[in-house]
Amino acid sequence: MESLVAIFLKSLALYVTTRVVWPCFRRLVLKHPFDALPGPESDSFFTGKSFSVGLGPVLEPKSSSPGNFDDFFDKEHGSAYHEGIIAKYGSMMRIHGTLGASSVPTPKPLRILTHFVQSKMLLVSDPQALHHIFDQGTFQLPRNFQISNGLIFGNGLLATIGDHHKKQRKLVNPAFSTGHLRNMVPIFIGVANRLRDTLTRVATKGPTEVEFLHWVTRSALEIIGQSSFGYSFDQLTEDYKEHPYAKSVKMLTTEQINNILLIIFVFPIVRRWNLGGKRLQRFFADNLTFGAPRRLRDIIDIMHSTSVEIFQLKQRALAEGDDVVSSRIAKGRDVLSILMRANMEADSEEDKLPNDELLAQISTFTFGAMDTTSGVLSRLFYMLAKIQDAQDRVRKEVQEAKAEHGDGISYEVLTELPYLDSLCRETLRLWPSIPLLSRDVSQSTTLPLSIPVIGKSGEAIKEVVVPKGTTVWTSLLGANRLPEIWGPDAAEWKPERWLSPLPETVLKAKMPGIYSHQMTFLGGGRACPGYKFAQLEMSEDSDLSFKLTRIIADSIAFAEAIVYTLIPVLRFTLIEGKDIKWTSNGIPMPTTDLTKAQLELPLLVERLA
């Protein structure tokens, strides 16, 4: 009988052969379908040095990985790198990932090993290829993504796929109808008015520096709380302490990156095999974690306990009858009330969601909407502060609308203010809340291209064979900036382009996104359901995985509502000496120092009246 040591050594040899020797042999000897495609080259996996794609020193990656996937997430140059390779190589290219960590950045402790194992991936922004990716079941959410979301948020929209996901969507969709959104405008205006009053007080003695991201994030959580759950998180005053939930959601993305080893290796094993059961898992989480894992645990605990409080309050209100529900915030028209009523009235038990899945939607909605909404609002106000002519123009339009409609403005009027609408569309086009999304290929397929790319040998490539197991990255940023569609000024912020008929190339491209000929709110079965919701928010104080996951459109609606309220009485200006930069890890957010974790958007705020 073989000893345990011998069995271990044989298993190790088998693992090394399949994970290291065979991939190296295949990479060096066998031809790959992506070999003919254009794209940045990686350096020799024996040298370990960084490569340069010839786009200038600002675009040189800083990672120690020989692949180039990690360079999309480089703190200082990731965004410029992404924009640069799209401009250089076009709408379809091959990129290199490492050690099977192709759906997340490679953990630093493992990068020494990635010099021996590389995987070839696709980066896609072609309209026809995107249509196949988002509308075919062949391209699925990465398993690690589903598992980690399930452990963090519960079995909500971000953690389910297939029929399970469709079942949840069926219940959630009615909550994002246009009719429902019309009822939410007074809530948006009310929250925006609170923010306006606070900023006006702060700027009473003259132009005052304000950390705008702080206030936008708090406002976003409050608008989500009231309109989605009938719950108030924040009074939005200077002396009101920020809710712990707000701090947790703000830090979640950062802590997910800090815990990438857990997400890649530990979470999938724990989730798949339910190792030790929930009690033992909790014991380890409480007693054997420190540093980043403990911070992630604390964030999950705060989000869960707050979600339970909100859910139980809603359960009690619904049990007491419609009169009680109607007397609360949102008058029973919030998303959670509609969702819970629909669940109670479902035709059969099979159509109903268990309470734990209803509970999971709370954190799913909040995380999906809060970061994306505050990110879009930050970018919009940054551009208005930078380009004063645009700020003056939208101010004039909004002042005229307020003179006629006041705070009683309707959904229809708010969303049809032409220049305000163009500001939102152009900001969302140029800077989607989530620039990159990945899909895993469950069976070999072929991707057709509407815009042929020139291969390495100079031939025009019109379709690409994609082997089973490939990770395909979709560049939403690239899709929204294709010069073949938007023209030579595709990478420029020009709100005026929306005030004239769009070019024929835009209309003929048939981009599969659900919003305004762009991919910002996705398309197909996981399109963002809250995109109209997001549009509403932009005017008041100016949504991965389905109508409200990954890049949720709460960003548009809230933004329109915020602009409508703030801009008539306040002027926003950039502060000299404080250059604003944007992070590259997940959802782009503003900061003045990319080497630190602090997110901020300092703006000078001045009262106009």
Secondary structure, 3 states (H helix, E strand, C coil): CCCHHHHHHHHHHHHHHHHHHHHHHHHHHCCCCCCCCCCCCCCCCCCCCCCCCCCCHHHCCCCCCCCCHHHHHCCCCHHHHHHHHHHHHCCEEEEEEECCCCCCCCCHHHCCHHHCCEEEEEEECCHHHHHHHHHCCCEECCHHHHHHHHHHHCCCHHHCCHHHHHHHHHHHHHHHCHHHHHHHHHHHHHHHHHHHHHHHHHCCCCCEEEEHHHHHHHHHHHHHHHHHHCCCCCCCCCCCCCCHHHHHHHHHHHHHHHCHHHHHHHHHHHHHHCCCHHHHHHHHHHHCCCHHHHHHHHHHHHHHHHHHHHHHHHHHHHHHCHHHHHCCHHHHCCHHHHHHHHHHCCCCHHHCCCHHHHHHHHHHHHHHHHHHHHHHHHHHHHHHHHCHHHHHHHHHHHHHHHHHHHHHCCHHHHHCCHHHHHHHHHHHHHCCCCCEEEEEECCCEEEEEEEEEECCCCCEEEEEEECCCCEEEEEHHHHCCCHHHHCCCCCCCCHHHHHCCCCHHHHHHCCCCCECCECCCCCHHHCCECHHHHHHEECCCCCCCCECCCCCCHHHHHHHHHHHHHCCCEEEECCCCCCCEECCCCCCCEECCCCCCCCCCEEEEEECC
